[in-house]
């Protein structure tokens, strides 16, 4: 049970980080692939924020799931 809670909180933490710092995620993953792009597009920022929010919600769900299945 504790491993599920810990894993869920870890996933939620990563999701919050991705939601709050989409430009850093772009710098780490996409910037080196483009020699012309100086900053991420608006669509990239919105999509990354959405995926971070969904990841955070999934992490919270995983962390709370053992308490509902008891």
N, C-alpha and C positions, 0 to 999 in steps of 0.2 A: 504494500500500500504506500509506503513512504517513497519508494522509487518512482511511483506514478506522480505523486505530488511534486517531488523534486524535478522530475522531467518536465512536467507541465509548467512549473514556475520558470524553468530555464527557457523553455520555448516561448513563454509569454515575455520574458525579459528580452530575448532576441527580437521578438516582434515589436516591442516598444522601442528598442534601439533603432530598428529599421524604419519605424514610423517617424521617429524624431530626427534622424540623420540620413535622409535619402541621398544628399549630396556626397557624403562620405562613402556610402555604399557605391555610388557611381564612380567616385575616385578610385576605389579599391578594385572594382570589377570591370568597368567599361572604358575608362579614360585612356588607358594604354592602347585600346583597340582602334582609336580614331586619332588621326593626326590633325584634323581640322576642328574638332569640337572642343570648345573651351569650357562649356558647362552643359549639364544635362537638359534635355527638352522638358517642356512643361508636362507633356504626356508621361515621360519617364518618371518625373517626380510624383505625379498623381498616382500612377500605377504602383510605384514602390511604396508610397504611403498606404495605399489600399491593401497591398499584400502584407505590409507590416501590421496593420490593424487586424486583418484576418488571422494572421499568425498569432498575435497576442490573444485573440478570442479563442482560438483553438487550444492554446496553452492553458488558458484559464479553464476551459472545458475539461481538458485532460487532468488538471490538478484537482478539480472538484468531482470528477467522475467516481472515484473510489468511495466518496462519502454518500453518493446517491445509490450506489450498488450494494451498500452494506445492509 
